[in-house]
Amino acid sequence: MTRLSLTAFLEIAVIMCVILTAVLSCYAVVARRARNLFRSQSAIRWLNRGTGTVVAGAAIAVATR
């Protein structure tokens, strides 16, 4: 593609705007649900256990290399 007409450029710009809006809206919805989920102490405890396990696994992987 050596040339891009104004119409094609505008089509691509509109498509990008629509896709980015949809994706970022999904991220916002997931973040809001996660915020509501992690307000409980039980959920925070499970999150801490899970991330601690991941960190420990990474430490073991680094130590055994």
C-alpha positions as CSV (number, residue, x, y, z in Angstrom):
1,M,0.0,0.0,0.0
2,T,1.7,3.1,-1.1
3,R,-1.1,5.6,-0.8
4,L,-3.9,6.0,1.7
5,S,-6.9,8.1,0.6
6,L,-8.6,10.4,3.1
7,T,-11.7,8.1,3.1
8,A,-9.7,5.0,3.9
9,F,-7.8,6.9,6.6
10,L,-11.1,8.1,8.2
11,E,-12.5,4.6,8.0
12,I,-9.5,3.2,9.8
13,A,-9.6,6.0,12.4
14,V,-13.3,5.3,13.2
15,I,-12.7,1.6,13.4
16,M,-9.8,2.1,15.8
17,C,-11.9,4.4,18.0
18,V,-14.8,1.9,18.2
19,I,-12.5,-1.0,19.0
20,L,-10.5,0.9,21.6
21,T,-13.7,2.2,23.3
22,A,-15.1,-1.3,23.5
23,V,-11.9,-2.8,24.9
24,L,-11.3,-0.1,27.4
25,S,-14.9,-0.2,28.5
26,C,-14.5,-3.9,29.2
27,Y,-11.4,-3.2,31.2
28,A,-13.3,-0.6,33.3
29,V,-16.1,-3.0,34.0
30,V,-13.7,-5.8,35.0
31,A,-11.8,-3.3,37.3
32,R,-15.0,-2.2,38.9
33,R,-16.1,-5.8,39.6
34,A,-12.7,-6.6,41.0
35,R,-12.8,-3.6,43.3
36,N,-16.1,-4.7,44.6
37,L,-14.9,-8.3,45.0
38,F,-11.7,-7.4,46.9
39,R,-13.5,-5.3,49.5
40,S,-14.1,-8.4,51.6
41,Q,-11.4,-9.6,54.0
42,S,-11.8,-13.2,52.8
43,A,-11.2,-12.2,49.2
44,I,-8.1,-10.2,50.2
45,R,-6.7,-13.1,52.1
46,W,-7.1,-15.4,49.1
47,L,-5.5,-12.8,46.8
48,N,-2.6,-12.6,49.2
49,R,-2.2,-16.3,49.3
50,G,-2.3,-16.6,45.6
51,T,0.2,-13.9,44.9
52,G,2.4,-15.2,47.6
53,T,2.4,-18.6,45.9
54,V,3.3,-17.1,42.6
55,V,6.2,-15.1,44.1
56,A,7.5,-18.2,45.9
57,G,7.2,-20.2,42.7
58,A,9.2,-17.5,40.8
59,A,11.8,-17.5,43.6
60,I,12.2,-21.3,43.3
61,A,12.4,-21.0,39.5
62,V,15.2,-18.4,39.7
63,A,17.0,-20.3,42.4
64,T,17.1,-23.6,40.5
65,R,18.5,-22.0,37.3
